[in-house]
Amino acid sequence: MKIAVLGAGGMVGSRVVTEARARGHQVLALSRKPASDDPGVTPVAVDADDPDALRAALTASAADAVVVSLRTVPVDQEFLVGATRTVLDSAARLGVRVLVVGGAGALRSPGHEDLLVADDPAYVPAAVTAVAAAGVAQLRTCQAHAEGDWVYLSPPALLEPGTRTGRYRRGTDTLLTGADGRSWITAEDLAVAVLDELESPGPQRHITVAA
């Protein structure tokens, strides 16, 4: 496949690029300052906050799939939602599948079916409520594109750089935890899950993974 990765320079995006190349896919690395020595990676300079430039880059990419992996510090919900909407609109017009790496806040809290992780202080302290809320808004943006070909992948509560094991558990819209109560995965194994989903799409629109 030819896979466009928006946010290719970030923690998750860079690992998605690495995993995709390891599997023999061609990659378009979309970011503000892209760079790569890999002949299988085409750097594409684009500002995700510029809808016209983003639409043009996606149209020119001739990609089979787009991975959206965007984060801002401090969190900027308007930017996150706007860029995601632009990708979804463009992808629908081009007939391209979209995988959005979103946030854990959009998941249901374990044991509390009516409570989102974003609203559960056991998982989301006050300091990161804005981040969690942005993830929920991003999912709602995807859900508004009911006819589009997209999937929203929520990571577990803790996502950090680490070792690629190639193993993970897959769930749907509820946060996954281990026997010790932890909910985590390495960015490397999240990238494995991203490529697995692109290569063999499941039926769910909202999925999650954990170690």
Phi, psi and omega per residue, in radians:
M1 nan 2.808 2.926
K2 -1.858 2.067 -3.021
I3 -2.043 2.169 3.040
A4 -1.607 2.254 -3.137
V5 -2.031 1.938 3.115
L6 -1.582 2.093 -3.002
G7 1.647 0.595 -3.020
A8 -1.167 -0.284 -3.133
G9 -1.584 -0.066 -3.089
G10 -1.463 3.128 -3.087
M11 -1.035 -0.842 -3.129
V12 -1.381 -0.821 -3.079
G13 -1.001 -0.738 -3.135
S14 -1.125 -0.606 3.132
R15 -1.342 -0.532 3.024
V16 -1.120 -0.725 3.083
V17 -1.031 -0.826 -3.132
T18 -1.073 -0.791 -3.121
E19 -1.148 -0.725 3.134
A20 -1.098 -0.737 3.139
R21 -1.177 -0.645 3.120
A22 -1.094 -0.437 3.133
R23 -1.665 0.055 3.056
G24 1.566 0.175 3.121
H25 -1.451 2.676 2.989
Q26 -1.489 2.496 -3.055
V27 -2.227 2.391 2.957
L28 -1.875 1.979 -3.072
A29 -1.639 1.799 -3.097
L30 -1.694 2.069 3.070
S31 -2.867 3.043 -3.096
R32 -1.199 -0.637 -3.130
K33 -2.310 1.225 -3.083
P34 -1.310 2.615 3.087
A35 -2.802 2.468 3.099
S36 -2.865 2.483 3.059
D37 -1.694 -0.034 -3.116
D38 -1.435 2.133 3.133
P39 -1.125 -0.268 3.116
G40 -1.554 0.009 3.131
V41 -2.045 2.154 3.101
T42 -1.811 1.925 3.109
P43 -1.242 2.324 3.111
V44 -2.247 1.989 3.141
A45 -1.374 2.096 3.121
V46 -2.693 2.478 3.074
D47 -1.667 2.000 -3.097
A48 -1.118 -0.231 3.126
D49 -1.554 0.041 3.122
D50 -1.951 1.682 -3.048
P51 -0.973 -0.727 -3.112
D52 -1.131 -0.778 3.135
A53 -1.143 -0.674 -3.140
L54 -1.177 -0.759 3.089
R55 -1.059 -0.741 -3.134
A56 -1.123 -0.717 -3.137
A57 -1.145 -0.718 3.140
L58 -1.206 -0.671 3.121
T59 -1.125 -0.726 -3.115
A60 -1.307 -0.326 -3.021
S61 -1.231 -0.522 -3.052
A62 0.930 0.649 -3.114
A63 -1.354 2.694 3.052
D64 -1.535 -0.400 -3.121
A65 -2.712 2.678 3.096
V66 -2.181 2.288 3.029
V67 -1.852 2.177 3.091
V68 -1.774 2.014 -3.137
S69 -2.352 1.403 -3.035
L70 -2.019 2.428 3.038
R71 -2.499 2.614 3.071
T72 -2.306 2.541 3.082
V73 -2.292 1.973 -0.030
P74 -1.231 2.889 -3.060
V75 -1.083 2.438 3.116
D76 -2.258 1.599 -3.062
Q77 -1.097 -0.694 -3.117
E78 -1.063 -0.751 3.106
F79 -1.121 -0.820 -3.091
L80 -1.052 -0.809 -3.141
V81 -1.183 -0.748 -3.112
G82 -1.115 -0.793 3.141
A83 -1.147 -0.698 3.121
T84 -1.118 -0.742 3.121
R85 -1.096 -0.716 3.119
T86 -1.075 -0.761 3.121
V87 -1.110 -0.787 -3.122
L88 -1.102 -0.739 3.113
D89 -1.085 -0.806 -3.124
S90 -1.153 -0.743 -3.114
A91 -1.124 -0.673 3.121
A92 -1.104 -0.686 3.133
R93 -1.206 -0.601 -3.078
L94 -1.583 -0.175 -3.099
G95 1.263 0.685 -3.063
V96 -1.969 2.459 3.106
R97 -1.354 2.503 3.139
V98 -2.138 2.315 2.994
L99 -2.061 2.063 -3.138
V100 -1.769 2.084 3.011
V101 -1.492 1.823 -3.011
G102 -1.763 -2.407 -3.089
G103 -2.185 2.745 3.127
A104 -1.223 -0.400 -3.092
G105 -1.055 -0.404 -3.111
A106 -1.388 -0.132 -3.141
L107 -1.431 2.825 3.011
R108 -1.376 2.542 3.138
S109 -1.344 2.371 -3.133
P110 -0.999 2.242 3.126
G111 1.406 -0.044 3.133
H112 -2.341 1.417 -3.003
E113 -0.985 -0.543 -3.081
D114 -1.657 0.121 -3.088
L115 -2.049 2.164 3.069
L116 -1.355 2.628 3.077
V117 -0.988 -0.627 3.137
A118 -1.027 -0.443 -3.105
D119 -1.834 0.160 -3.094
D120 -1.893 1.871 -3.105
P121 -1.102 -0.258 3.095
A122 -1.163 -0.450 -3.135
Y123 -2.017 -0.462 -3.069
V124 -2.165 1.713 3.079
P125 -1.200 2.860 -3.060
A126 -0.963 -0.545 -3.070
A127 -1.151 -0.370 -3.084
V128 -2.111 0.302 -3.140
T129 -1.115 -0.603 3.134
A130 -1.143 -0.671 3.099
V131 -1.115 -0.797 -3.137
A132 -1.112 -0.716 3.141
A133 -1.126 -0.621 3.114
A134 -1.128 -0.656 3.097
G135 -1.135 -0.676 3.094
V136 -1.116 -0.779 3.124
A137 -1.087 -0.636 3.118
Q138 -1.142 -0.730 3.091
L139 -1.109 -0.750 3.121
R140 -1.058 -0.606 3.085
T141 -1.109 -0.723 3.083
C142 -1.118 -0.789 -3.088
Q143 -1.114 -0.421 3.090
A144 -1.234 -0.302 3.074
H145 -1.703 1.142 -3.011
A146 -1.042 -0.536 -3.086
E147 -1.602 -0.083 -3.092
G148 -1.344 2.854 3.104
D149 -1.750 1.552 -3.095
W150 -2.450 2.787 3.006
V151 -2.455 2.439 -3.127
Y152 -1.903 2.046 -3.106
L153 -1.819 1.946 3.080
S154 -1.586 2.205 3.024
P155 -1.270 2.991 3.037
P156 -1.291 -3.043 -3.050
A157 -1.093 -0.620 -3.116
L158 -2.089 2.175 3.115
L159 -2.241 2.147 -3.073
E160 -2.610 2.741 3.088
P161 -1.072 2.613 -3.135
G162 -3.064 -2.479 -3.072
T163 -1.843 2.461 3.045
R164 -1.426 2.016 3.064
T165 -1.782 -0.400 -3.080
G166 1.394 0.101 -3.119
R167 -2.081 2.493 3.087
Y168 -2.874 2.821 3.009
R169 -1.758 2.512 -3.101
R170 -1.985 2.330 3.079
G171 -2.277 -2.991 -3.141
T172 -1.903 -1.809 -3.000
D173 -1.884 0.315 3.109
T174 -2.112 2.374 -3.131
L175 -0.966 2.311 3.099
L176 -1.625 2.346 3.070
T177 -2.251 2.767 3.090
G178 -1.600 -3.117 3.140
A179 -1.070 -0.466 3.141
D180 -1.549 0.052 3.131
G181 1.541 -0.140 -3.123
R182 -1.298 2.603 3.079
S183 -2.307 1.769 -3.016
W184 -2.732 2.908 3.024
I185 -2.862 2.751 3.041
T186 -1.463 2.684 3.093
A187 -1.066 -0.551 3.126
E188 -1.135 -0.761 3.137
D189 -1.323 -0.473 3.019
L190 -1.113 -0.690 3.109
A191 -1.113 -0.617 3.055
V192 -1.051 -0.778 3.136
A193 -1.117 -0.670 3.109
V194 -1.044 -0.860 -3.116
L195 -1.199 -0.630 3.082
D196 -1.053 -0.740 -3.121
E197 -1.197 -0.649 3.100
L198 -1.179 -0.680 -3.105
E199 -1.343 -0.612 -3.131
S200 -2.362 1.380 -3.061
P201 -1.048 2.374 3.055
G202 -1.576 3.117 -3.082
P203 -1.450 -0.269 -3.037
Q204 -1.480 2.598 3.064
R205 -1.548 -0.431 -3.124
H206 -2.207 2.077 -3.116
I207 -2.303 2.871 3.046
T208 -2.506 2.871 3.111
V209 -2.454 2.835 3.056
A210 -2.789 2.810 3.107
A211 -1.210 nan nan
